[in-house]
Amino acid sequence: MEVSNFELLLKPQSPAAPSGSMAVDRVLQGYFLEITNLEPVPLRYALEFVIFPPPAGTPNQAFRSLAGNTLCIVDTGGTDNRFGVLNGSLASSVFTPRFPTVSPSPFPAAGDRLITVPAGGTALVAVLPSAFGVIDPIEPTPLVMPNFEVRGFVRIRLPPIFRRPFPFFGRQLDRPARTLLTPQNRATFLTAAGAISDQTQTSLPLASGKALNEIVPETFTFLPLATSLGGEDRTVLAAEYLQNIPLEIQADLLAMLLARLPEDADLPEFNRALAALDIPHTVERRRKSGQAR
């Protein structure tokens, strides 16, 4: 469901200084969203930030996109702030939070894209222009010029999640999940010398017109690969199948698909098919114990 509009800024307040003035304040504006889970079980929410991507040739194109220009911070009661970024490229229209995680598998864990809110708990999600210097390894190339502005809207979802035992992927709840949503713009105004001159926060209207919303959990049906196909055909089909899967569960589903591919499957061809479909994963066979490298 759609939540609200958003606007991120790191810009002077006006294109030019008023007559008789040497400079105007710069504004650093972020988007803040409180998510309260009113259900008796933890829920894992997916957020999507949707923009109109700047066409090629747009002046300052790189500063009209969220790609590489934002930080995403999640604060849940009792847990330290979790830092991440918005995942996407300069041509992307949909960006999703991505939080670095350590994974023993050859592809990132799917859970690093979801925001877990405990039963009856509240999470605060902040999306800010990356204007705070290098944050290794999350943000190596922060914004250094006040020339960034992006607008769009926010969508929230309850995607199916990986669970055991079968059917593995399933709805998080068997009914709509009661969720309180409170979006805000928060801005800090900086003088030409870099001193804070003012701060504001403004509540944003919700697309639903109400703070208490019911989010319908998404379902998922696993379609087995046709065993009559040749190994190469099944490899390409597996990649094409993943293209239509929500990003946050692609990695877990990829592990299941790999288990169904034949031993002689052409994994380099599989990786080429994944790359051609812009699926950000690569796979390799795990070496057996004692096997020479």
N, C-alpha and C positions, 0 to 999 in steps of 0.2 A: 504494500500500500504506500501511497505517496504521503510524505510527512509535511514538508514545507519547502519554501525557497531557501537558498543560502547565497551569501555574498562574502567572498574573501578578498581582502584588500591589503596592499602595502603600497600606498600612493600618497602624493600630496593632496591636501583637501581640495585644492582648486588648480586649474591648469597654469595659472599665473598668480603672482603676488598682487594683492590689492594696491591701488595707487597710494604711494607714500610709504609702503611697507617693503622690507627687504626680502621677506620669505613668509611662507605659510606652514602651518603644522602638517606633518605627515600623519596618516592614520594607519594603524595596524589592526585589522579587524578579522576576527575568527568566528566560526560557527560552533555553538555548543548545543548538545542534545542530551537531556536527561531521559533515561529509559528505566521505568519501574515495572518489574515483573510481578504481577498480582497473583500469579498461579503458585500452587504448592510444590512445584518442581522447578529446578533450574531450566532456563531456556537459553538457546544459542541463536542470537540474532545476526542477520546479514544486513549491512548497510551499503547502499549504492548512491554515489554522487554523480548525477547526470548533468552533462553540459553539452552545449553545441560546440564541437571542436573547431578551432580557428582554421579557416581555409588556408591552403598554402599561399604564401605571398602576403599574408596579413602582417602589417607592421608590428614588430615586437611579438611575433607569433608565440614564442616560447613562454612569454609572460601572460598569455591568455588561456593557458591550459593548466590543469592540476598536475600534469606529469612532471615529477621531479621538483615540485615547488611547494609541497605541503608536508606537514606533520600531522599524525593522528595519535591522540593520547586518550587512553581509557583509564578512568579511576573508578574502582569499585570499593565499597566500604570494606576496610580491613586488608586491602591489597594495594601495594605500591603502584604508582602510575606505570602504565604499560605503553611504551613508545613504539610507533610504527609510522608507515607512510601510506599514501593512497597509491594503489597499483594501477598502472595504465601507461599508455604511450601518447605522444603528441597528437596522434590521429584518433585516440579513443574518445568515446562519448560517455562511457560508464567507468567509474573508478571505484574500487573497493579497498577498504583498509587491509593492510598486510603487516603482520607483526613477526619479526624474526624469531624463529624457533630452532632448536637443535633437534635434528631428526636423524635416526640411524639408517633410514631408507634412502634410496638414490634420488628421491624427489621430496619437495617440501611437504610438511604435514598439512592436511586440509584445515585443521583446526586453527591455523594461524591467521585465518581470514574472518573468523567469527568472534562475536562479542558475547561472552557468557555472563548472564545476569542470574544470581542465585534466587531461589524461591523467596518472594517477598522483598527482594533487594532492588537497589537502584544503582545504575552505572551512569557516569557522566562521560560523554564522548566529546572531545574537543578536536576540531580540525582547524589548523592555523597555518598561515603562510610560514614557510621555512626561513625565518629571519633571526635565528638564534645561534648562528655559527655552526661549525662542523659537529655533528653528533655521530661518532663512529660506533658501529658500522652502518647506522640507520640512514644518515643523511650526510654524505661526503661533499655535496655541492650546494650549500644553502644560497638563498637569495642575498645579493649584496647591493642591489640597486632598488630604490622605492618605485617600482614600475610594474607592479603585479596586480591584476584584477581579474577575477573569475566569478561568474554567476551561474546558477543552475537550480536544480531541485534535488531533494533527498528522498530516497525510497527505502523502506524497511521491510524485511522478509523473515520468515521462519522456515529456512530450508530443511529438507530431510537430512538426517545425520546418520553417520555410520554407527552401528551398534551390533552386538552379538547377543544371541545367536541369530540364525536366519529369521527374517529376510534381510538382515544386514543394514539396508538403507530404509528408513521409515520416518513417518511423521513424528514430530516431537510431542504432540499432544493430540488427543482424539476429538478435539473441539477447538473453536477459536480461542486464542490466548488473550486474556485481558491484560492490556499494557497501557500504562500512562506515559504520555510523550510531552516533553516541554522543550521546544527549541528556542534559542536566543542568538542574536548577534551581540558580540562583546567587542568593544573597540578601545584602543589606547591611542592617545594623541601625543605625538612627539614634536618638540621644537627642533629648529634647525641645528641646535647644539646637542640634540639627542636626549634632552630632559623630558620627563613625562609632564605634560601640561593638563591632561584631563583623561578621564575614563568614563565610558558609558556602557550600559547593557540594555538591550531592547528585546522584548518578547516578540516572537514571530507568529503570525496566524497559522494554524494547522489546516492542512488541506481538508481534513474531515470536519473541521469546525468544532471539535471537542477534544479534551485532553485524554479521556478514557476511550481507548480504541480496542477493537477485537481483531486480531491478526489471524488469518486463516493459515494454519500450518500446511506446508507444501508436502505432496506425496511424490513417490518415485517408484517406477516399475523397472525392474532389471530385465533386459532383453538378452537372452543367451546368444552367443555367436553361433552361426550355422555351421555345424560340423561337416557339412558336405562341401564346404568351400576349401580351396587350396590354401596352404599356409600363408602365401604372400597376400592372397585376397583377404584372408581373415585379419592379417596384420593391418592392412589399410582400412578395412571395415571398422576395426577396433578404434583406430584413430578418428575416423569420421563420426563414430558413435559418441566419442568423448566431446566432440565439438558442441553437441547440444545438451551437455550436462552442466549444471550450475558450477561455477568456478570453484566454490568452496568445497565441493565433494569430488572434484576431478581426480585428485591424488589417491584417495582411498579407493575410488572405483577403478583407477588405473591398475592398482595392485591386484584387484579381483580379476580384471581382464587378462593380465599377464599370466595368472595362474591357469587360465583356460586356453592360452595359446600353446601350440605344439612345441616340443623341445627344439625342433629345427626352424622355428620361426625366425625370420630375418629381422633382427632387432634394429640394425642400422636403417633398414627400410622403414620400420615402424617409427624411429626417431625422425626420419625425413618427413614422414606423413604428419607427425605431430607438429613439426616446425612449419610445414606448409599451411596448417590450419591454425597457426598462432596459439598452439597449446603449449604453455611454458614448462614442459617436463621432458626429460630424457631418461632412458632406462639402459641398464646393462646387466648382464648375467652375473650373479654372485659366484665368486671363485670357491670351489670346494676346498675343504680343509686339506692342507698339504700340497695343493696344486701349485706348480711353479708359476711365478709371475713373469 
